[in-house]
Structure formats: C-alpha cells, structure tokens
Amino acid sequence: MSGDVFRVDWLPGTDLLNGSCHCGARHACQDPVAMWEWMLAHPDHPTTTEEDHAS
C-alpha cells in the first residue's frame, strides 16, 4: 500500500462531489465515475472543475 489519501466530499443538498488528491489537486463534478477516473489519473489529472466551465 502506498498510503496516499484521496478524499471525496458530497455537498448536502446538491449533486456536487468535491475531490482532493494527496498531491493537493482539487476537482468538483457530479458524476462519481468521472471523479474516480480523475483521481486514478494522478499525477496527470487536470485541475479544472465543472464550476470553472460554468463561468
């Protein structure tokens, strides 16, 4: 085991998941599968979020 920590928090009242990687990268999305794909892409995951695309 590597001991790396990945964390996903659900924002109550929304469909939004906030993910954070052990490297400090953060990501927000509604799709749990997309969240896992983002996490497993470390260290090559993008740092943009759906919120970035909405603005």
C-alpha positions, -999 to +999 in steps of 0.1 A: +000+000+000+012+035-008-006+053+019-018+080-005-051+096+006-078+106-018-109+123-004-144+129-018-169+150+000-205+153-010-222+187-006-256+180+011-285+194-009-266+192-042-253+166-066-218+180-064-188+160-053-156+177-042-125+156-046-090+162-033-059+143-042-029+137-019-009+160-042-032+189-034-051+190-067-089+196-063-118+187-086-156+191-085-181+171-105-215+154-103-205+120-117-189+096-093-173+076-121-157+107-135-144+116-100-127+082-097-112+085-132-099+119-122-083+106-090-068+075-106-052+097-133-027+110-107-003+127-113-018+136-148-052+147-137-065+181-148-071+207-122-102+222-137-137+217-123-172+218-137-176+251-119-148+265-140-166+255-172-199+270-160-185+305-155 
